[in-house]
Amino acid sequence: MGAVDLTTHPGHLARRLQQAHYLLWTTMVSEEITSPQYGVLNALTAEPGLDQRTVGERVGLDRSTVAEVVSRLTRRGLLEKVRDAQDGRRCLLRPTAEGARTHRRLTVRTARMNQVFLAPLSEGEQAVFLELLRRVSDGAEQLRHAGQAPAPPPASA
């Protein structure tokens, strides 16, 4: 079997898209705060007082990743952990004053970066592109949460 056209493979294109996003993020938004860290900060700006598990669900991060992100943001002084009054085993998370300032600054930069990122598309194409990305992402999340992965095809002889 000969070489295949990787531009027809969604995983290949998703990797290239992620590389482009990473480059734009580090040059236009922040070299210190990652996109997942911004996502957590954004979720907690919208809903201060969420627990770590819920934040992870809101931004689509697995347990170990959200734990690391929260730890880094807390060490940087951007988030604070407060014991839940109803359940002392649970910590609730809130942006600090510095976290709120950082979020505001990065939100402006992120909006500019998104304009550059999506510039090859018309406004209508951008809406369709984002809707299709959401649908594929949501479908992948549902598979992950269900613990299902499609069975691999049978090996050919």
C-alpha positions as protocol buffer text, in pm:
chain_id: "A"
residue {
  index: 1
  type: MET
  ca { x: 0 y: 0 z: 0 }
}
residue {
  index: 2
  type: GLY
  ca { x: 134 y: 345 z: -92 }
}
residue {
  index: 3
  type: ALA
  ca { x: 145 y: 666 z: 105 }
}
residue {
  index: 4
  type: VAL
  ca { x: -186 y: 826 z: 203 }
}
residue {
  index: 5
  type: ASP
  ca { x: -286 y: 1191 z: 182 }
}
residue {
  index: 6
  type: LEU
  ca { x: -262 y: 1305 z: 544 }
}
residue {
  index: 7
  type: THR
  ca { x: -469 y: 1616 z: 468 }
}
residue {
  index: 8
  type: THR
  ca { x: -768 y: 1378 z: 469 }
}
residue {
  index: 9
  type: HIS
  ca { x: -685 y: 1256 z: 823 }
}
residue {
  index: 10
  type: PRO
  ca { x: -860 y: 1457 z: 1096 }
}
residue {
  index: 11
  type: GLY
  ca { x: -598 y: 1369 z: 1358 }
}
residue {
  index: 12
  type: HIS
  ca { x: -317 y: 1500 z: 1140 }
}
residue {
  index: 13
  type: LEU
  ca { x: -506 y: 1822 z: 1073 }
}
residue {
  index: 14
  type: ALA
  ca { x: -597 y: 1857 z: 1442 }
}
residue {
  index: 15
  type: ARG
  ca { x: -230 y: 1826 z: 1536 }
}
residue {
  index: 16
  type: ARG
  ca { x: -132 y: 2092 z: 1281 }
}
residue {
  index: 17
  type: LEU
  ca { x: -413 y: 2315 z: 1407 }
}
residue {
  index: 18
  type: GLN
  ca { x: -292 y: 2268 z: 1765 }
}
residue {
  index: 19
  type: GLN
  ca { x: 65 y: 2355 z: 1663 }
}
residue {
  index: 20
  type: ALA
  ca { x: -57 y: 2675 z: 1495 }
}
residue {
  index: 21
  type: HIS
  ca { x: -267 y: 2762 z: 1801 }
}
residue {
  index: 22
  type: TYR
  ca { x: 27 y: 2703 z: 2036 }
}
residue {
  index: 23
  type: LEU
  ca { x: 253 y: 2928 z: 1828 }
}
residue {
  index: 24
  type: LEU
  ca { x: -5 y: 3207 z: 1819 }
}
residue {
  index: 25
  type: TRP
  ca { x: -82 y: 3165 z: 2191 }
}
residue {
  index: 26
  type: THR
  ca { x: 281 y: 3196 z: 2298 }
}
residue {
  index: 27
  type: THR
  ca { x: 349 y: 3493 z: 2071 }
}
residue {
  index: 28
  type: MET
  ca { x: 22 y: 3687 z: 2108 }
}
residue {
  index: 29
  type: VAL
  ca { x: -126 y: 3589 z: 2445 }
}
residue {
  index: 30
  type: SER
  ca { x: 124 y: 3461 z: 2699 }
}
residue {
  index: 31
  type: GLU
  ca { x: 445 y: 3265 z: 2736 }
}
residue {
  index: 32
  type: GLU
  ca { x: 370 y: 3210 z: 3107 }
}
residue {
  index: 33
  type: ILE
  ca { x: 1 y: 3118 z: 3117 }
}
residue {
  index: 34
  type: THR
  ca { x: -101 y: 2826 z: 2895 }
}
residue {
  index: 35
  type: SER
  ca { x: -430 y: 2796 z: 2711 }
}
residue {
  index: 36
  type: PRO
  ca { x: -559 y: 2529 z: 2958 }
}
residue {
  index: 37
  type: GLN
  ca { x: -457 y: 2755 z: 3251 }
}
residue {
  index: 38
  type: TYR
  ca { x: -648 y: 3041 z: 3092 }
}
residue {
  index: 39
  type: GLY
  ca { x: -947 y: 2807 z: 3047 }
}
residue {
  index: 40
  type: VAL
  ca { x: -950 y: 2727 z: 3419 }
}
residue {
  index: 41
  type: LEU
  ca { x: -910 y: 3094 z: 3512 }
}
residue {
  index: 42
  type: ASN
  ca { x: -1192 y: 3182 z: 3272 }
}
residue {
  index: 43
  type: ALA
  ca { x: -1425 y: 2916 z: 3415 }
}
residue {
  index: 44
  type: LEU
  ca { x: -1360 y: 3041 z: 3768 }
}
residue {
  index: 45
  type: THR
  ca { x: -1411 y: 3402 z: 3664 }
}
residue {
  index: 46
  type: ALA
  ca { x: -1752 y: 3302 z: 3528 }
}
residue {
  index: 47
  type: GLU
  ca { x: -1835 y: 3083 z: 3832 }
}
residue {
  index: 48
  type: PRO
  ca { x: -1613 y: 3153 z: 4133 }
}
residue {
  index: 49
  type: GLY
  ca { x: -1631 y: 2887 z: 4403 }
}
residue {
  index: 50
  type: LEU
  ca { x: -1637 y: 2575 z: 4188 }
}
residue {
  index: 51
  type: ASP
  ca { x: -1453 y: 2265 z: 4303 }
}
residue {
  index: 52
  type: GLN
  ca { x: -1164 y: 2124 z: 4103 }
}
residue {
  index: 53
  type: ARG
  ca { x: -1362 y: 1836 z: 3949 }
}
residue {
  index: 54
  type: THR
  ca { x: -1634 y: 2068 z: 3823 }
}
residue {
  index: 55
  type: VAL
  ca { x: -1378 y: 2311 z: 3677 }
}
residue {
  index: 56
  type: GLY
  ca { x: -1219 y: 2022 z: 3489 }
}
residue {
  index: 57
  type: GLU
  ca { x: -1558 y: 1922 z: 3348 }
}
residue {
  index: 58
  type: ARG
  ca { x: -1631 y: 2282 z: 3243 }
}
residue {
  index: 59
  type: VAL
  ca { x: -1310 y: 2314 z: 3043 }
}
residue {
  index: 60
  type: GLY
  ca { x: -1270 y: 1954 z: 2926 }
}
residue {
  index: 61
  type: LEU
  ca { x: -961 y: 1860 z: 3128 }
}
residue {
  index: 62
  type: ASP
  ca { x: -902 y: 1521 z: 3288 }
}
residue {
  index: 63
  type: ARG
  ca { x: -848 y: 1493 z: 3664 }
}
residue {
  index: 64
  type: SER
  ca { x: -469 y: 1485 z: 3663 }
}
residue {
  index: 65
  type: THR
  ca { x: -439 y: 1774 z: 3416 }
}
residue {
  index: 66
  type: VAL
  ca { x: -681 y: 1999 z: 3603 }
}
residue {
  index: 67
  type: ALA
  ca { x: -500 y: 1917 z: 3930 }
}
residue {
  index: 68
  type: GLU
  ca { x: -168 y: 2028 z: 3778 }
}
residue {
  index: 69
  type: VAL
  ca { x: -321 y: 2342 z: 3624 }
}
residue {
  index: 70
  type: VAL
  ca { x: -487 y: 2442 z: 3953 }
}
residue {
  index: 71
  type: SER
  ca { x: -162 y: 2377 z: 4142 }
}
residue {
  index: 72
  type: ARG
  ca { x: 35 y: 2601 z: 3903 }
}
residue {
  index: 73
  type: LEU
  ca { x: -222 y: 2880 z: 3914 }
}
residue {
  index: 74
  type: THR
  ca { x: -236 y: 2863 z: 4294 }
}
residue {
  index: 75
  type: ARG
  ca { x: 146 y: 2876 z: 4322 }
}
residue {
  index: 76
  type: ARG
  ca { x: 147 y: 3182 z: 4095 }
}
residue {
  index: 77
  type: GLY
  ca { x: -105 y: 3354 z: 4324 }
}
residue {
  index: 78
  type: LEU
  ca { x: -379 y: 3360 z: 4059 }
}
residue {
  index: 79
  type: LEU
  ca { x: -618 y: 3121 z: 4237 }
}
residue {
  index: 80
  type: GLU
  ca { x: -704 y: 3061 z: 4600 }
}
residue {
  index: 81
  type: LYS
  ca { x: -844 y: 2747 z: 4755 }
}
residue {
  index: 82
  type: VAL
  ca { x: -1106 y: 2776 z: 5028 }
}
residue {
  index: 83
  type: ARG
  ca { x: -1250 y: 2484 z: 5228 }
}
residue {
  index: 84
  type: ASP
  ca { x: -1614 y: 2417 z: 5150 }
}
residue {
  index: 85
  type: ALA
  ca { x: -1822 y: 2500 z: 5459 }
}
residue {
  index: 86
  type: GLN
  ca { x: -2065 y: 2214 z: 5379 }
}
residue {
  index: 87
  type: ASP
  ca { x: -1796 y: 1954 z: 5304 }
}
residue {
  index: 88
  type: GLY
  ca { x: -1459 y: 2006 z: 5470 }
}
residue {
  index: 89
  type: ARG
  ca { x: -1294 y: 1752 z: 5237 }
}
residue {
  index: 90
  type: ARG
  ca { x: -1368 y: 1968 z: 4935 }
}
residue {
  index: 91
  type: CYS
  ca { x: -1187 y: 2287 z: 4830 }
}
residue {
  index: 92
  type: LEU
  ca { x: -1353 y: 2560 z: 4633 }
}
residue {
  index: 93
  type: LEU
  ca { x: -1152 y: 2772 z: 4393 }
}
residue {
  index: 94
  type: ARG
  ca { x: -1162 y: 3145 z: 4327 }
}
residue {
  index: 95
  type: PRO
  ca { x: -947 y: 3383 z: 4127 }
}
residue {
  index: 96
  type: THR
  ca { x: -739 y: 3618 z: 4342 }
}
residue {
  index: 97
  type: ALA
  ca { x: -730 y: 3991 z: 4262 }
}
residue {
  index: 98
  type: GLU
  ca { x: -415 y: 3922 z: 4058 }
}
residue {
  index: 99
  type: GLY
  ca { x: -593 y: 3632 z: 3889 }
}
residue {
  index: 100
  type: ALA
  ca { x: -880 y: 3862 z: 3790 }
}
residue {
  index: 101
  type: ARG
  ca { x: -635 y: 4119 z: 3648 }
}
residue {
  index: 102
  type: THR
  ca { x: -449 y: 3847 z: 3457 }
}
residue {
  index: 103
  type: HIS
  ca { x: -777 y: 3711 z: 3320 }
}
residue {
  index: 104
  type: ARG
  ca { x: -883 y: 4055 z: 3194 }
}
residue {
  index: 105
  type: ARG
  ca { x: -546 y: 4112 z: 3025 }
}
residue {
  index: 106
  type: LEU
  ca { x: -539 y: 3767 z: 2862 }
}
residue {
  index: 107
  type: THR
  ca { x: -902 y: 3791 z: 2748 }
}
residue {
  index: 108
  type: VAL
  ca { x: -819 y: 4095 z: 2535 }
}
residue {
  index: 109
  type: ARG
  ca { x: -512 y: 3921 z: 2391 }
}
residue {
  index: 110
  type: THR
  ca { x: -706 y: 3600 z: 2328 }
}
residue {
  index: 111
  type: ALA
  ca { x: -971 y: 3787 z: 2130 }
}
residue {
  index: 112
  type: ARG
  ca { x: -698 y: 3937 z: 1908 }
}
residue {
  index: 113
  type: MET
  ca { x: -531 y: 3598 z: 1867 }
}
residue {
  index: 114
  type: ASN
  ca { x: -860 y: 3436 z: 1767 }
}
residue {
  index: 115
  type: GLN
  ca { x: -909 y: 3698 z: 1496 }
}
residue {
  index: 116
  type: VAL
  ca { x: -567 y: 3615 z: 1352 }
}
residue {
  index: 117
  type: PHE
  ca { x: -622 y: 3240 z: 1392 }
}
residue {
  index: 118
  type: LEU
  ca { x: -954 y: 3245 z: 1207 }
}
residue {
  index: 119
  type: ALA
  ca { x: -859 y: 3513 z: 951 }
}
residue {
  index: 120
  type: PRO
  ca { x: -839 y: 3267 z: 658 }
}
residue {
  index: 121
  type: LEU
  ca { x: -1216 y: 3211 z: 696 }
}
residue {
  index: 122
  type: SER
  ca { x: -1509 y: 3443 z: 626 }
}
residue {
  index: 123
  type: GLU
  ca { x: -1737 y: 3531 z: 918 }
}
residue {
  index: 124
  type: GLY
  ca { x: -1988 y: 3267 z: 809 }
}
residue {
  index: 125
  type: GLU
  ca { x: -1717 y: 3005 z: 763 }
}
residue {
  index: 126
  type: GLN
  ca { x: -1583 y: 3086 z: 1110 }
}
residue {
  index: 127
  type: ALA
  ca { x: -1923 y: 3014 z: 1265 }
}
residue {
  index: 128
  type: VAL
  ca { x: -1954 y: 2685 z: 1076 }
}
residue {
  index: 129
  type: PHE
  ca { x: -1594 y: 2587 z: 1159 }
}
residue {
  index: 130
  type: LEU
  ca { x: -1646 y: 2649 z: 1532 }
}
residue {
  index: 131
  type: GLU
  ca { x: -1977 y: 2461 z: 1531 }
}
residue {
  index: 132
  type: LEU
  ca { x: -1817 y: 2161 z: 1358 }
}
residue {
  index: 133
  type: LEU
  ca { x: -1520 y: 2164 z: 1599 }
}
residue {
  index: 134
  type: ARG
  ca { x: -1765 y: 2172 z: 1894 }
}
residue {
  index: 135
  type: ARG
  ca { x: -1961 y: 1878 z: 1756 }
}
residue {
  index: 136
  type: VAL
  ca { x: -1652 y: 1666 z: 1695 }
}
residue {
  index: 137
  type: SER
  ca { x: -1507 y: 1761 z: 2036 }
}
residue {
  index: 138
  type: ASP
  ca { x: -1837 y: 1685 z: 2212 }
}
residue {
  index: 139
  type: GLY
  ca { x: -1859 y: 1349 z: 2035 }
}
residue {
  index: 140
  type: ALA
  ca { x: -1505 y: 1259 z: 2142 }
}
residue {
  index: 141
  type: GLU
  ca { x: -1582 y: 1366 z: 2500 }
}
residue {
  index: 142
  type: GLN
  ca { x: -1891 y: 1144 z: 2507 }
}
residue {
  index: 143
  type: LEU
  ca { x: -1683 y: 847 z: 2394 }
}
residue {
  index: 144
  type: ARG
  ca { x: -1421 y: 922 z: 2658 }
}
residue {
  index: 145
  type: HIS
  ca { x: -1678 y: 956 z: 2937 }
}
residue {
  index: 146
  type: ALA
  ca { x: -1855 y: 640 z: 2831 }
}
residue {
  index: 147
  type: GLY
  ca { x: -1520 y: 460 z: 2841 }
}
residue {
  index: 148
  type: GLN
  ca { x: -1578 y: 351 z: 2486 }
}
residue {
  index: 149
  type: ALA
  ca { x: -1343 y: 358 z: 2199 }
}
residue {
  index: 150
  type: PRO
  ca { x: -1447 y: 211 z: 1868 }
}
residue {
  index: 151
  type: ALA
  ca { x: -1300 y: -133 z: 1812 }
}
residue {
  index: 152
  type: PRO
  ca { x: -996 y: -133 z: 1584 }
}
residue {
  index: 153
  type: PRO
  ca { x: -1056 y: -275 z: 1238 }
}
residue {
  index: 154
  type: PRO
  ca { x: -955 y: -635 z: 1186 }
}
residue {
  index: 155
  type: ALA
  ca { x: -598 y: -687 z: 1068 }
}
residue {
  index: 156
  type: SER
  ca { x: -583 y: -752 z: 696 }
}
residue {
  index: 157
  type: ALA
  ca { x: -402 y: -1064 z: 577 }
}
